[in-house]
Amino acid sequence: MDAVFKALADPTRRQLLDELFRQDGQSMSALERRFAMSRFGVAKHLKQLEEAGLVVVRRRGREKLHFLNPIPIRLIHDRWVSKYAEPWAAALSELKSTLETPMEKVFEIYIRTTPERLWEAITDPETRAKYNFGARAESDWQVGSPLRMVSPRADGLLGDGEVLEVDRPRRLVHTMRALWGEDVTQEGFSRVTWEIEQVEDSCRLTVTHDQLREGANEQLYGGWPMILSGLKTWLETGQVLTTPGSLMYA
């Protein structure tokens, strides 16, 4: 939390986050053109944002792309804002972004747990429902197997997909199609990649949601900060995070 607050205290770093909010996945050169400072200065600020977890860097060929990671801000909201605010305040804080084709969102969070326990929480239907808006993820988690998102309070499937890669307990890749409404169903299939890395007594979980069309419906990816915050809360405290909408299908 201290690193996040320190990173947010500088106006230039806040402007960099605003720029990534406006257009995610930008290169150093693209960001440099937006600011009246040297490349070294921009790199220094980006490094501090990366160390605070507010920016995630992904390499694409010879280029490094920078993605806004809203999860630390979500955690600040859950810890310092939501308990004082009215329920609708959380909805107003959700991040919105228009991305270039191919549309891609990257989320990163640190959880004090083991890779095996984190993998179990991702793939076990009962545990998944505790932090995934009440929705269960059902599959045998073998390559080529179907994936179904269901809830006892929802009519029909909430989503479906196919398992593409399995490397337990490090990497899981699957497709996903939302089926809870006509407006999201017409978006078709996208891809979700879960990557788990042991870091001392914790795990770094990176979720990449890509293969989304340009201007895709925000319902497809806007819930990730709350889902991953709920996952962290459950694994670290055994409590269900009951921010607005977290039990939508419970």
Secondary structure, DSSP 8 states (H G I E B T S, - for coil): -HHHHHHHTSHHHHHHHHHHHHS-SEEHHHHHTTSSS-HHHHHHHHHHHHHTTSEEEEEETTEEEEEE--HHHHHHIIIIITTTS-THHHHHT-------SSEEEEEEEEESS-HHHHHHHHH-HHHHHHHTTT-EEE----TT-EEEEE-TTSSS-SEEEEEEEEETTTEEEEEEEE-SSHHHHTT--EEEEEEEEEETTEEEEEEEEEEE-TT--GGGTTTHHHHHHHHHHHHHHS-----TTTTTT-
